[in-house]
Amino acid sequence: MEEILEILSELHPDVDFENEEGLVDRRIIDSLDIVTLVSEIDDRLDVTIPAEEIIPENFNSAKALSELVRRLDEE
């Protein structure tokens, strides 16, 4: 999860990503941020996020995103 928090913090250093649970719902991150996240996760963690997994529920919090990456990495 630390790497996910680092990537998120590089996008928006002013957001408390450890506690925020409405990143998409509250429009803290937008579609361009999500594209960047998907790319950075692929580059840094070697985990490809398929298009069908790019849904708000998977990007609303660092925890949800971390769980997505963990699940995809296990497949």
FENTAWO-V516622 format. One record per backbone hydrogen bond with DSSP energy under -0.5 kcal/mol. CO is the residue of the C=O (numbers start at 1). NH is the residue of the N-H. Records with the same first field share a line. If there is no record, write none. Layout:
CO->NH, NH
This chain:
1->5
2->6
3->7
4->8
5->9
6->10
7->11
8->11, 12
12->15
15->17
16->19, 20
17->62
20->62
22->26
23->28, 29
24->27
30->34
31->35
32->36
33->37
34->38
35->39
36->40
37->41
38->42
39->43
40->44
41->45, 47
42->46
47->49
48->50
50->53
51->54
53->55
55->58, 59
56->59, 60
60->23
61->65
62->66
63->67
64->68
65->69
66->70
67->71
68->72
69->73
70->74
71->75
